Amino acid sequence: MAVESGTILRGSDGSGARVEILGARNVPLGGPRAMTVRRTLPQRGRTLIGAWCFADHYGPDDIAATGGMDVAPHPHTGLQTVSWLFSGEIEHCDSLGSHALVRPGELNLMTGGSGISHSEVSTSGTTTLHGVQLWVALPDEHRNTARDFQHHVPDPVSLDGAELRVFLGSLAGVTSPVRTFTPLLGAELALAAGASVTLRLDAGFEHGILVDAGDIHVDGTAVRPAELAYAAPGRTTLTVTNGARESARLILLGGPPFGEEIVMWWNFVGRTHEDIVRARDDWQNASERFGHVEGYDGERLPAPALPHATLTPRRNPSPPGGQVR
Ligand code: MN
């Protein structure tokens, strides 16, 4: 179950051999009938896994009860957003003029670069909303790249009782054609009841396994639904088993340690306090930097007030064992 504050729950033995379990905290997304998400990144014990800097997991929500998702136009800078659904449908409108339906099993990757704005609303035909929203930090040399939007539907591949959908990077002989600015891995794994699968990994990557459903063990360590297991670089395999009588589902994330310190605030990723202040001012002043979203019925989201303190980089701890190549 989600706990109120993100913490390292168990598994950190300092050897680097075991996985570390990161708990989720419940965060209201906002809106008139706020939908609650389970956030595992960032948290005190970990800011990034590769360039993955944000992980929200939600549902299955009966949207007749929760009101679903209704996020008014808001800006992003310095990052890419990944929308990945298990069920339901979300209408995405952005300041590139993209008007897309986000559907289960389909990658929608939006590049904020210097600046973009978008809205996200679950469609009227949606009854159950269930999925993840992930962000990728852009490396310094590309963080002011042009805004972009990409869509990709990965073919499922079977491996030892698992069905894999590789939406970014390479796994099990499958490579996503979607361009990224740092090496990344992003995949959905569905595991049959009782299945055990050993994944071959890039030893230069660190990995995260976010469990949606199932009785999951990762290299022998139990990972409960909504928890994120972290595996330090240096591994060539990871074995995932499902002890449940029903099928399990998880999201696998990976990438080489990011190596840059980032400043994250609201919907912005920068490098300094001044980067964030400028982005906030530009949004509040309706600068062309973020463009304009057509197709949303309502006002755009105002930025919250900045904290009084100077924003400082979030420090990412060294992986357990401290060995990073
Ligand atoms: Mn967004």
Residues whose N, C-alpha, C, O or C-beta is under 5 A from the ligand:
A	BS01	MN	none
